[in-house]
Amino acid sequence: MSTEPLGLKGDDLGSPYLRFERQGPLAWCIVDRPDSRNALTSAMYFGIRRAVDLLNRDPDLAALIITGTGDTFMPGGELRGREPDRWLDFPDLLGNDSTPFEAIRRSPKPVVSAVNGIAQGGGLLIAMLSDVAVAGESVTVRAPELLRGIADTGYAAYLPGQIGIARARDMLLTGRVVTAQEAEAWGMFARVVPDEQVCVVAEQVAIQICRTAPQARLHIKRIVNDNYDRVDRMTFDALLFNEEMVEGTRAFAEKREPDWVPEPFRTGERL
């Protein structure tokens, strides 16, 4: 019996906005949705997870590099209700079971992120949970979930272990923008390089990792990654699509502030 997901064959990632490209032992997962600045649909989240599965099932592949096109890595999930690649058989793919975060964190083979521009929300989590994230000098990041009414317990578990509790509070509770230089100093990225060198350096890093002993590397990676806290899946799932998330995502789509913002603090602009 085939283990391929329904309708997906070979290197198909299930979305026209994702490409799986092979370059010898290296594979690239390229996010390419320029008309929406690489916002991730549900199918795209699933497709990135599938790219990790393709890597680990194929003996001819040694590592995966994830990157975006243009000046955006990934800004997180599509919040405007525009999902032109929606699967009819799976109308509500969005959820922790279809996201790639834990697949990247626990991938036996190396996963490297080449962060080429804006990285927010789920896109920043993908970069953080990669074995190494190489970012361009002009990259900016943020975790805007609370501005959208989303109680992202993944961020609450991962970010303090990555950058410390005080900085995690600052990022999560304010949703502020962080520069690549700040992110590197905080430990969010391993390397910051000139923008035009991001993919070249990411490839060099992937090759360097592939020169290490696979079994020994697997155990070291597991021990290091256990420094993250446990993700509270039940809370995340229970609050997904609740009234705050509905209002937060509607406000984003309508380019306004959510109605929970006190009147004196409103600016008239989307958060």
C-alpha positions as CSV (number, residue, x, y, z in Angstrom):
1,M,0.0,0.0,0.0
2,S,1.4,3.4,-1.0
3,T,2.4,5.8,1.8
4,E,2.0,8.8,-0.4
5,P,-0.7,11.3,0.7
6,L,-3.8,11.3,-1.5
7,G,-3.1,13.1,-4.8
8,L,0.6,13.8,-4.0
9,K,3.3,12.1,-6.1
10,G,7.0,12.4,-6.2
11,D,8.3,15.8,-5.1
12,D,4.9,17.5,-5.2
13,L,4.4,19.5,-2.1
14,G,0.7,20.0,-2.6
15,S,0.7,23.7,-3.4
16,P,1.7,25.7,-6.5
17,Y,3.4,28.1,-4.2
18,L,6.1,25.7,-3.0
19,R,8.9,24.1,-5.0
20,F,11.0,21.1,-4.0
21,E,14.3,21.3,-5.9
22,R,17.1,18.8,-5.8
23,Q,20.8,19.8,-6.2
24,G,22.7,16.6,-5.7
25,P,22.4,15.5,-2.0
26,L,20.8,18.9,-1.1
27,A,17.1,19.7,-1.4
28,W,15.6,23.1,-1.4
29,C,12.1,24.0,-0.3
30,I,11.3,27.4,-1.9
31,V,8.3,29.4,-0.9
32,D,7.1,31.4,-3.9
33,R,3.8,33.3,-3.5
34,P,4.9,36.9,-4.4
35,D,1.4,38.3,-4.8
36,S,0.8,37.7,-1.1
37,R,4.4,38.2,0.1
38,N,4.8,34.5,0.8
39,A,1.9,34.3,3.3
40,L,1.5,30.6,4.2
41,T,-1.8,28.9,3.4
42,S,-2.8,25.8,5.2
43,A,-1.7,23.7,2.3
44,M,1.7,25.5,2.3
45,Y,2.3,24.7,5.9
46,F,1.5,21.1,5.2
47,G,3.8,21.2,2.1
48,I,6.8,22.4,4.1
49,R,6.2,19.6,6.5
50,R,6.1,17.2,3.6
51,A,9.4,18.5,2.3
52,V,11.0,17.4,5.6
53,D,9.4,14.0,5.2
54,L,10.7,13.7,1.6
55,L,14.2,14.6,2.9
56,N,14.2,11.9,5.6
57,R,12.7,9.2,3.4
58,D,15.1,9.6,0.5
59,P,18.6,8.0,1.0
60,D,19.9,10.1,-1.8
61,L,19.2,13.4,0.1
62,A,21.4,14.6,3.0
63,A,19.9,18.0,4.0
64,L,17.1,20.5,3.3
65,I,17.4,24.2,2.9
66,I,14.2,26.3,3.3
67,T,14.0,29.8,1.8
68,G,11.6,32.3,0.3
69,T,11.6,34.4,-2.9
70,G,11.9,38.1,-3.2
71,D,12.4,40.1,0.0
72,T,10.2,37.9,2.2
73,F,11.1,34.6,3.9
74,M,7.6,34.0,5.4
75,P,5.3,36.4,7.2
76,G,3.3,33.6,8.8
77,G,-0.1,32.3,8.0
78,E,-2.6,33.7,5.5
79,L,-5.0,35.6,7.7
80,R,-7.2,37.2,5.0
81,G,-9.1,34.0,4.0
82,R,-7.4,33.8,0.6
83,E,-6.4,30.2,0.1
84,P,-6.3,29.6,-3.6
85,D,-4.6,26.2,-3.1
86,R,-7.1,24.9,-0.5
87,W,-7.5,21.2,-0.6
88,L,-11.2,20.2,-1.1
89,D,-10.7,17.0,0.9
90,F,-9.1,18.9,3.8
91,P,-10.8,22.3,4.1
92,D,-9.3,23.0,7.5
93,L,-5.7,21.9,7.4
94,L,-4.5,24.7,9.7
95,G,-3.6,23.2,13.0
96,N,-0.6,21.8,14.8
97,D,-1.0,18.4,13.2
98,S,-0.3,19.9,9.7
99,T,2.4,22.5,10.6
100,P,6.1,21.7,10.1
101,F,7.5,23.0,13.4
102,E,8.0,19.7,15.2
103,A,8.9,17.9,12.0
104,I,11.8,20.4,11.6
105,R,12.8,20.3,15.2
106,R,13.0,16.5,15.2
107,S,14.2,15.9,11.7
108,P,17.0,13.2,11.7
109,K,18.6,14.9,8.7
110,P,19.7,18.6,8.8
111,V,17.3,21.4,8.0
112,V,18.8,24.9,7.4
113,S,16.9,28.1,6.9
114,A,18.1,30.8,4.5
115,V,16.2,33.8,5.9
116,N,16.1,36.2,3.0
117,G,13.6,38.9,4.3
118,I,10.7,39.4,6.6
119,A,10.1,36.5,9.0
120,Q,7.1,36.6,11.2
121,G,4.7,34.2,13.0
122,G,5.0,30.7,11.7
123,G,7.8,31.7,9.3
124,L,10.0,32.8,12.2
125,L,9.2,29.6,14.1
126,I,10.4,27.6,11.0
127,A,13.7,29.6,11.0
128,M,14.2,29.2,14.8
129,L,13.6,25.5,14.9
130,S,15.9,24.8,12.0
131,D,19.3,23.4,12.9
132,V,20.9,26.6,11.7
133,A,19.3,29.8,10.5
134,V,21.3,32.1,8.3
135,A,19.7,35.6,8.0
136,G,20.4,38.5,5.7
137,E,21.4,41.9,7.2
138,S,18.1,43.6,6.2
139,V,15.9,40.9,7.8
140,T,13.3,41.9,10.4
141,V,11.3,39.6,12.6
142,R,8.4,39.7,15.0
143,A,5.9,37.5,16.7
144,P,2.5,39.3,16.1
145,E,0.2,36.5,17.2
146,L,-1.3,38.3,20.2
147,L,-2.1,41.3,18.0
148,R,-4.2,38.8,16.0
149,G,-6.0,37.2,19.0
150,I,-3.9,34.0,18.7
151,A,-2.6,32.3,21.8
152,D,0.4,30.6,20.2
153,T,1.6,28.2,22.8
154,G,4.4,27.1,20.5
155,Y,6.0,30.5,20.8
156,A,5.4,30.5,24.5
157,A,7.3,27.2,24.7
158,Y,10.1,27.9,22.2
159,L,11.0,31.5,22.5
160,P,12.1,31.7,26.1
161,G,14.4,28.8,25.6
162,Q,15.8,30.5,22.5
163,I,16.3,34.1,23.6
164,G,15.5,34.2,27.4
165,I,12.3,35.0,29.3
166,A,12.6,38.8,29.4
167,R,13.2,39.1,25.7
168,A,10.5,36.6,24.9
169,R,8.0,38.6,27.0
170,D,9.0,41.7,25.2
171,M,8.5,40.2,21.7
172,L,5.3,38.3,22.5
173,L,3.5,40.9,24.6
174,T,4.3,43.9,22.3
175,G,4.6,42.3,18.9
176,R,7.5,44.6,18.2
177,V,9.8,44.4,15.2
178,V,13.3,43.0,15.9
179,T,16.3,43.6,13.5
180,A,18.5,40.8,12.3
181,Q,21.4,42.2,14.3
182,E,19.3,42.1,17.5
183,A,18.1,38.6,16.7
184,E,21.6,37.4,16.2
185,A,22.8,38.9,19.5
186,W,19.8,37.3,21.3
187,G,20.5,33.9,19.8
188,M,17.5,33.7,17.5
189,F,19.8,33.4,14.4
190,A,23.2,31.7,14.3
191,R,24.6,33.9,11.5
192,V,23.8,37.2,9.9
193,V,25.4,37.8,6.5
194,P,25.0,40.3,3.6
195,D,21.7,39.8,1.9
196,E,23.2,38.5,-1.3
197,Q,25.1,35.8,0.5
198,V,22.3,34.2,2.5
199,C,21.6,31.2,0.2
200,V,25.4,30.6,-0.5
201,V,26.2,30.6,3.2
202,A,23.1,28.5,4.1
203,E,24.3,25.9,1.5
204,Q,27.8,25.9,3.0
205,V,26.3,25.4,6.5
206,A,24.2,22.5,5.3
207,I,27.3,20.8,3.7
208,Q,29.3,21.4,6.9
209,I,26.6,19.7,9.0
210,C,26.4,16.8,6.6
211,R,30.1,16.1,7.2
212,T,29.3,15.2,10.8
213,A,28.5,11.6,12.0
214,P,24.7,11.1,11.5
215,Q,23.9,8.9,14.5
216,A,26.0,11.0,16.9
217,R,24.5,14.2,15.5
218,L,21.0,12.9,16.0
219,H,21.5,12.4,19.7
220,I,23.2,15.7,20.2
221,K,20.4,17.5,18.3
222,R,17.8,15.7,20.5
223,I,19.5,16.7,23.7
224,V,20.0,20.3,22.6
225,N,16.4,20.6,21.4
226,D,15.0,19.2,24.7
227,N,15.9,22.6,26.2
228,Y,12.7,23.9,24.7
229,D,9.7,23.6,26.9
230,R,6.7,21.4,26.1
231,V,4.1,22.9,23.7
232,D,0.6,23.0,25.3
233,R,-1.3,21.6,22.3
234,M,-4.6,21.4,24.1
235,T,-4.7,25.1,25.0
236,F,-3.6,26.1,21.5
237,D,-6.3,23.9,19.8
238,A,-9.0,25.0,22.3
239,L,-8.5,28.7,21.6
240,L,-7.9,28.3,17.8
241,F,-10.8,30.1,16.0
242,N,-12.3,31.5,19.2
243,E,-13.9,35.0,19.2
244,E,-10.6,36.8,19.8
245,M,-8.9,35.1,16.8
246,V,-11.9,35.7,14.6
247,E,-11.9,39.4,15.5
248,G,-8.1,39.7,15.3
249,T,-7.8,38.1,11.8
250,R,-10.9,40.0,10.6
251,A,-9.3,43.3,11.7
252,F,-6.0,42.3,9.9
253,A,-7.9,41.6,6.7
254,E,-9.8,44.9,7.0
255,K,-6.6,46.8,7.8
256,R,-7.9,48.1,11.1
257,E,-7.2,47.6,14.8
258,P,-9.1,44.9,16.7
259,D,-12.0,46.1,18.8
260,W,-10.2,45.2,22.1
261,V,-7.8,48.1,21.7
262,P,-8.8,50.9,24.1
263,E,-10.1,53.9,22.2
264,P,-7.3,56.3,23.5
265,F,-4.6,53.9,22.2
266,R,-6.0,53.5,18.7
267,T,-4.0,54.9,15.7
268,G,-6.4,54.0,12.9
269,E,-3.9,51.6,11.4
270,R,-3.6,47.9,11.2
271,L,-1.4,46.5,13.9
